[in-house]
Amino acid sequence: MYASLRALVLQAFVLSLCVPAGLSAQTNDDASIGKWTLNIAKSTATGPAPKRQMRTYEDRGGGVVVLTLEGIDAQGKPIFNAFTFKYDGKEYPTGFTGYDPTTGGVLSSSYKLVDPFTLEVTQTRRVNGKATSVNTITRTVSKDRKTMTFATAGSNTVTVWDKQ
């Protein structure tokens, strides 16, 4: 009797650990959901900074996120892009083609939500179907959910965003 009671308690404990993880994957508890404006004064980049940029993350349910980017680039041209992805580690096209004029190609990204405040992004550029470059970016949202930071590994590029 004690052995079966012990087994039942152990099963209940294991299930209590699994259920929150499963729910979090389904409900997309992501601190970045909402509108963010680039804080140019607090950001550092290797190239020319845009004059203005805004990003909006929308939770569409089932782990689906829509990211919309808009603003004005360094040359005064409008920026607009929107794409859909999940936090499942699979590659999703970003819609950017020739994003970097020196390398061209098509950019895709994979997303892994480490916790509600931390995201790991792997960007892959492909030219003629072949991966030509890979960047790793870590996005963190402050605990008060008012500041979001992107840091690109291996570079001095850090962008800071303020919640709207």
Buried (B, 14 or more C-beta within 10 A) or exposed (E): EEEEEEEEEEEEEEEEEEEEEEEBBEEBBBBBBBBBBBBBEEBEBEEEBBBBBBBBBBBEEEBEBEBBBBBEBEEEEEBEEEBEBBBEEEBBBBBBEEBEEEEEBBBBBBBEBEEBBEBBBBBBBBEEEEEEEEBEBBBBBEEEBEBBBBBBEEEEBEBBBEBE
